[in-house]
Amino acid sequence: DDYEEGTWTPTLSFGGDSTGITYATTTGGSYVKIGRQVILHGRLKINSKGSLSGAAVIGGLPFTCGNVTSGGSGIEGDAYFTYIHDIVGSEDHAHITGFVDQSSTEVDMKWNNDSGDTENIEWGDFESSTSLSFGCTYPAA
């Protein structure tokens, strides 16, 4: 009997800082919450990435992630990217993915390197015109 629809605004930070990041008007998203399950879509387009450093994180998820399935790992939700423009890297990366940890309202952005190991996507991998479209599912707290 618990159903909700709404909109949300994704944000981007690097190493916990978002100073100097500016967004295009196409940045936004929508979600559906059925019971504890959150299903969302987001579109993030930046006009400037600022002068930062560190790992990329998409913030502003509409609900805090719960702790229901992961056991000891802390990863409760998953993100998948359906459109990627102007993300560069020094390696030929296999794919971009993201994780939502319990008690979080953020997607930690990751990719696989040439060896198949997961690593953070960093500030230097973005351009000032990076554009992303993604979906995410996770349990609400």
SULHU-V698214 format. One record per residue. RES is the residue in three letters. PHI is phi in degrees with one decimal (* if undefined). PSI is psi as a letter, one per 30 degrees, with the letter a starting at -180 (none if undefined). OMEGA is omega in whole degrees, -180 to 180 (none if undefined). Layout:
BEGIN
RES	PHI	PSI	OMEGA
RES	PHI	PSI	OMEGA
END
This chain:
BEGIN
ASP	*	g	-179
ASP	-100.8	j	-178
TYR	-140.7	k	-180
GLU	-148.6	k	173
GLU	-124.4	k	178
GLY	-172.4	a	177
THR	-119.1	l	178
TRP	-151.1	l	-179
THR	-121.4	j	177
PRO	-69.8	k	176
THR	-125.1	l	-180
LEU	-125.4	k	173
SER	-142.6	l	178
PHE	-128.0	k	-178
GLY	59.2	g	179
GLY	84.6	g	-177
ASP	-121.0	k	179
SER	-125.7	g	-179
THR	-59.1	k	176
GLY	87.6	f	178
ILE	-78.5	k	175
THR	-122.7	l	-172
TYR	-118.6	l	172
ALA	-78.7	l	-179
THR	-68.3	f	179
THR	-81.8	g	178
THR	-74.9	k	179
GLY	169.9	a	-180
GLY	-171.0	l	178
SER	-137.5	l	179
TYR	-146.1	l	169
VAL	-129.9	k	176
LYS	-119.0	j	178
ILE	-119.4	j	-172
GLY	61.9	b	178
ARG	-93.8	f	-175
GLN	-80.0	k	178
VAL	-107.7	k	177
ILE	-123.3	k	-176
LEU	-136.2	l	173
HIS	-125.7	k	177
GLY	-139.8	k	176
ARG	-130.3	k	-176
LEU	-129.6	j	177
LYS	-131.5	k	-179
ILE	-104.9	k	173
ASN	-99.4	f	177
SER	-151.9	k	-180
LYS	-98.0	g	-180
GLY	69.2	a	178
SER	-125.2	i	-173
LEU	-122.2	a	174
SER	-153.9	l	176
GLY	107.8	a	-175
ALA	-73.3	k	180
ALA	-80.9	k	179
VAL	-137.0	k	173
ILE	-96.0	k	-178
GLY	-111.2	a	176
GLY	88.1	g	178
LEU	-52.6	k	-172
PRO	-70.5	f	180
PHE	-139.0	k	174
THR	-71.2	k	-179
CYS	-74.0	k	179
GLY	-86.6	a	180
ASN	-125.3	j	-177
VAL	-131.0	f	-170
THR	-126.9	f	-164
SER	-85.5	f	-173
GLY	67.6	b	-177
GLY	-96.3	f	-173
SER	-76.5	e	-177
GLY	89.0	f	179
ILE	-81.8	k	-177
GLU	-116.5	f	-177
GLY	-131.4	l	-177
ASP	-130.8	k	175
ALA	-122.3	k	176
TYR	-133.0	k	-174
PHE	-107.4	k	-176
THR	-103.4	f	176
TYR	-144.6	k	-179
ILE	-137.7	k	179
HIS	-133.7	k	176
ASP	64.1	h	164
ILE	-113.4	k	-177
VAL	-119.9	l	177
GLY	-157.5	l	-179
SER	-81.6	f	-180
GLU	-121.6	l	179
ASP	-85.8	i	-172
HIS	-72.0	k	-176
ALA	-72.3	e	180
HIS	-166.6	l	176
ILE	-102.6	k	179
THR	-143.3	l	178
GLY	-155.7	l	-180
PHE	-128.5	k	173
VAL	-115.3	j	179
ASP	-86.0	l	177
GLN	-57.0	k	-180
SER	65.3	g	-177
SER	-116.4	l	171
THR	-123.5	h	-176
GLU	-136.5	l	172
VAL	-105.3	j	174
ASP	-82.4	j	-177
MET	-83.3	k	-178
LYS	-135.6	l	168
TRP	-152.1	l	179
ASN	-95.1	k	177
ASN	-82.4	a	-177
ASP	-62.6	f	178
SER	-87.4	f	-179
GLY	88.7	g	179
ASP	-84.5	k	179
THR	-82.3	k	177
GLU	-141.8	l	180
ASN	-67.9	k	166
ILE	-85.9	k	-172
GLU	-110.6	l	178
TRP	-52.4	e	-178
GLY	-65.3	f	179
ASP	-83.6	f	180
PHE	-94.8	l	169
GLU	-110.9	l	-179
SER	-71.8	f	178
SER	-119.6	g	-178
THR	-59.4	k	179
SER	-135.8	k	-178
LEU	-134.1	k	169
SER	-128.7	k	-173
PHE	-152.1	l	173
GLY	-122.4	l	-178
CYS	-155.5	k	172
THR	-130.0	k	179
TYR	-164.7	l	177
PRO	-85.4	k	176
ALA	-76.3	l	179
ALA	-67.7	none	none
END
